[in-house]
Amino acid sequence: GSPITTEERRLRDKKHLNDVTAARLPPLHHSPAKLLSIEESIAIQIQQKEAYEEMQAKLAAQKLAERLNIKMLRFEPEGEASMQYREVRDED
């Protein structure tokens, strides 16, 4: 057979794929991958690790509070509830 170019081969393979299945690749919403320097990569990894550890700490605190039945309520010492027993009523 005659040699075909890579572009022709890609089009032929794509046409064959369209004949075989109705599945389609989702559209690319993000830009393609790009090369990062080692410094940029390390900075991103450190940032992601810190965010992950913070999320893990919040989740652990939430689970511990649920296990110990700790309820976080608002404390208002100057609020309405604390003043109810202090009211002086004049019976006259």
N, C-alpha and C positions, 0 to 999 in steps of 0.2 A: 504494500500500500504506500501511498504518498505520505511523507511526513507532514504532520499538522502542527500549527503553532500552539503555544500554551493558551492563548486567548480562545482559539477555536475549540480546544479540548475542554476548557472551562465552560464555554457555552453549550457544548455537546453534553457534558456531565450534568449541567443545570437543567437542560431540557429533559434528559433522562430522569432526573430526580422529580421533575414536575409530572412526568408520565407515571411514575411509580407511586407517589404519595401526594396527598393534599396538604401535608404539614408544611408550614412556612416558618422560617426563622423570624423571631420578633425584630422589629426595627431597632436600630442602634440609637439609643437615646443619649449616650455619652460619647465623648470623643474617644478615639482609639487609645490604646495603651501608649504611654510615653516613657522614655528612659529617665531615670532619676539618678542623681549623684548619690554616692554612699552617704554623705552627710544629710541630704534631704530624706533619704530612706530611713536612716536612724532616727531623725527628728520625728518623722511620722510614726514610727514604731513606738517610740517613747510616749508620744502623745496618746496613741491608741491604748497602750498599756496602762497609763494613768487613768484614762476614762473608764477602762474595763475594771480596774481595781476600785475606783470610786463607786461604780455601779454594783460591784460585788459587796462592798461594805454596806451600802444602803439596803441591799437585799437581805444581807445577813442580819442587820439591825431590825428590819421589818419582821423577819421570821422569828427572831428572838423575842420581840415584843409580842407577837401573836402567841408564841408558846408560853410566855409568862403572864399572859392576859393583862398587859399594861395598856391602859387607855390614856391617851394624851388629851387632856381637857384644858380649856382656857382657864387661866387663873386670873381673876379680877378682884383683888382685895378691896378696891374702891368702888366696885360695881354695885348693882341693885340688890343682889342676893345677900351680900354681907351687911347691908344697912337695914334689912328688914327687922332683925331682932333688936336693933338699937333705937328704933323709933319710940319716942315717948308719946303716949297717947293721953290726952287729957279727958278724963271720964266725965268731967262736968259739962 
